[in-house]
Amino acid sequence: MKKIIMTSISTLALSLGVSSVMAADFSDDLDGFKSSIAAIENQLDSMDVSYNKVEIDSGLNRTQELRALESQYKGLKAEFNNAYTAN
């Protein structure tokens, strides 16, 4: 019985540790996209390029927010690439 309890506690501790690491990685991904988006927007502003500013809705879960930021980043990167090759 003690062995089953110890195994259960070990499994629980391991799963909690993995969850916290994944949450930290997820937060890093969100912060990375936000920083990249801000950098591209600043660069486009300095180049006097008009682009579509997108506001991300609040109330999205983390996965939805990550996908929205990823989509926004891709759109801004395409705008930057087009403006850069046009000059």
C-alpha positions in Angstrom: 0.0 0.0 0.0 2.8 2.4 0.9 4.4 1.7 -2.5 1.2 2.6 -4.3 0.8 5.8 -2.4 4.4 6.8 -3.0 4.0 6.1 -6.7 0.9 8.2 -6.9 2.5 11.1 -5.1 5.6 10.8 -7.4 3.4 10.8 -10.5 1.4 13.8 -9.3 4.5 15.8 -8.5 6.0 15.0 -11.9 2.8 16.0 -13.7 2.6 19.3 -11.8 6.2 20.0 -12.6 5.7 19.3 -16.3 2.6 21.5 -16.3 4.4 24.4 -14.8 7.3 24.1 -17.3 4.8 24.0 -20.2 3.0 27.1 -18.8 6.3 28.9 -18.6 7.2 28.0 -22.2 3.7 29.1 -23.3 4.2 32.5 -21.5 7.6 32.8 -23.2 6.0 32.2 -26.6 3.3 34.8 -26.0 5.9 37.4 -24.8 8.1 36.6 -27.8 5.3 37.2 -30.3 4.3 40.4 -28.5 7.9 41.7 -28.6 8.3 40.7 -32.3 5.0 42.4 -33.2 6.0 45.6 -31.5 9.4 45.6 -33.2 7.9 45.1 -36.7 5.2 47.8 -36.0 7.9 50.2 -34.9 10.0 49.5 -38.0 6.9 49.9 -40.3 6.1 53.2 -38.6 9.7 54.4 -39.1 9.4 53.5 -42.8 6.1 55.4 -43.0 4.3 52.3 -44.2 0.6 52.1 -43.5 -0.5 48.7 -42.2 -3.6 47.3 -40.6 -3.3 47.4 -36.8 -5.1 44.4 -35.3 -6.4 44.4 -31.7 -6.5 41.0 -30.0 -9.7 40.4 -28.2 -9.5 40.0 -24.4 -11.1 36.9 -23.0 -9.3 34.5 -25.3 -7.8 31.4 -23.8 -4.0 31.1 -24.1 -4.0 28.9 -27.1 -6.4 31.2 -29.0 -4.3 34.2 -28.0 -1.1 32.5 -29.2 -2.7 31.7 -32.6 -4.0 35.2 -32.9 -0.6 36.7 -32.2 1.0 34.2 -34.6 -1.4 35.3 -37.3 -0.8 39.0 -36.6 3.0 38.4 -36.7 2.8 36.7 -40.0 0.7 39.5 -41.5 3.0 42.2 -40.3 6.1 40.3 -41.5 4.5 40.0 -44.9 3.8 43.8 -44.9 7.4 44.4 -43.9 8.8 42.2 -46.6 6.6 43.9 -49.2 7.7 47.3 -48.1 11.4 46.3 -47.8 11.5 44.9 -51.4 9.5 47.9 -52.7 12.3 50.3 -51.5 
